[in-house]
């Protein structure tokens, strides 16, 4: 009965450790090396190399061959004893600052479905993404910028909020560009000044609220109202936060000048400005 009373009380259980993380930068590098070559040594692969057990008879785009072990050597590093392959000598020097998870798996080995599983916990692309859930649960520290942002060359990141309100959908930026007004189209209104824009937005929002009062609650409309307010505020904050040219040249040189490098640098600037969750996407064929 005591256990049931605790469950019914609604009080959340205390975490095992006091939480320290306040922001998330996810570097999603699809098409990279296998974890077997980097952080996940599997000695059994060497023992059964070339064999094809029945457990690998999965439906895939192409028929898979026998088991293939890595060709790289592994060593343990730090007090934690995390194993790194020879491919990651620099990362191995900070082994005790890392958390390596080796228990993740997917029920489908195909790339697109596996990406959905990673970002959404499901192969159904209509589910909310991890960024949507985190911004939904924790909110934002900066009301002038979206809580969830996706940075990628072109467009193709996982931004959907699924069945969550539309305001928790990710805002996507094109990291091929380095100028804020090119990353976000029509960031600046060339025809109306700030006062006129504010008056126009206030009128639009008043009409939205009247519609809501007459027709009842509408989650999509609520998301649109929040998005309009956010877009108005964002045009001022974005000109400062998204401007990579404000970084010292020394820092720019350390990161590099590729779209992925721009995304990594921009992600740092965004979390420093209070954005809760930033995903930086990189894929095959991208510089």
Residue, then its C-alpha position, 0 to 999 in steps of 0.5 A: x500500500x505504501x508503494x501504491x500511495x507513492x505512485x498515486x502521489x504524483x511526486x517524481x522520484x529523485x534522480x540517482x545523481x544531481x542533474x548538471x546539464x542545462x543544455x544539449x548539443x547533439x552532433x548527429x553525423x550520419x554515415x560515420x564509422x561504425x561504433x565497432x571501429x571506435x568505442x564498442x569492441x566486440x571480441x566475439x566478432x573476431x572469434x566468429x569472423x566470416x560466419x553468418x548466424x541465423x540471427x543476422x537474417x534480417x530484412x535489409x536493402x542488400x543481403x549482408x555477408x558474414x560477421x566482420x571484426x574491426x581491424x583496429x586495436x583497443x585500449x582502456x583509458x582513464x580511471x573509468x577504463x573506457x575502451x577506445x580504438x586507435x582511431x580516437x587517440x585525442x578523444x581517449x585523453x578525456x575518457x573520464x569526462x565522457x559517458x559512453x552508452x553501449x546498450x542502444x539498439x534498433x529493430x531495423x538496420x536500414x538507415x532511414x528507419x534507424x535515424x527515426x529510431x534515434x531521434x524519435x524513439x520510433x520508426x513512425x516519423x510523426x512522433x515528437x523528436x527528442x528536441x521537442x520533448x526536451x523543450x516541452x519538458x524544460x522550456x527555454x531560458x531565452x524567450x527571444x529564440x526558439x528552445x529547439x534548433x536544428x542546424x544542417x547544410x540545406x534542410x533535412x533535420x528531424x524537427x517535427x513536434x508530432x502530437x506535441x503543440x506546434x510551438x515545440x517544433x524545431x527551427x531549422x537553419x541552413x549552415x551553408x550560410x554564415x550571415x543571419x539574414x541569409x540563414x533565415x529568409x526575410x529576417x528583416x522587414x524591409x518595408x515596415x519599421x519595428x513599431x509598424x510591425x508590432x502594430x501589425x502583429x498585435x492586430x493579427x494576434x487579436x484576431x487569432x484570440x477572437x477566433x479562439x474565443x468563438x471556436x474553442x481551443x485549437x492546439x495548432x492555432x495556439x502554436x501559430x500564435x506563439x510562433x508569430x510572437x517568437x518570430x517577431x522577437x527573434x529578428x532582433x536576437x538572431x542578428x546578434x546570436x547567429x552572426x558568426x562574424x562576431x567570433x574572433x578569427x582565431x576561434x573561426x580558424x580553430x573550428x574551420x569554415x565548412x558548413x559542419x564547422x559553422x554548425x558546431x560554432x553556432x551551436x555553442x553560441x546558441x546554448x550560451x544564449x539560452x537555447x535548450x536543445x541544438x542538433x547539428x546534422x552532418x551527412x555523406x557528401x557534405x563538406 
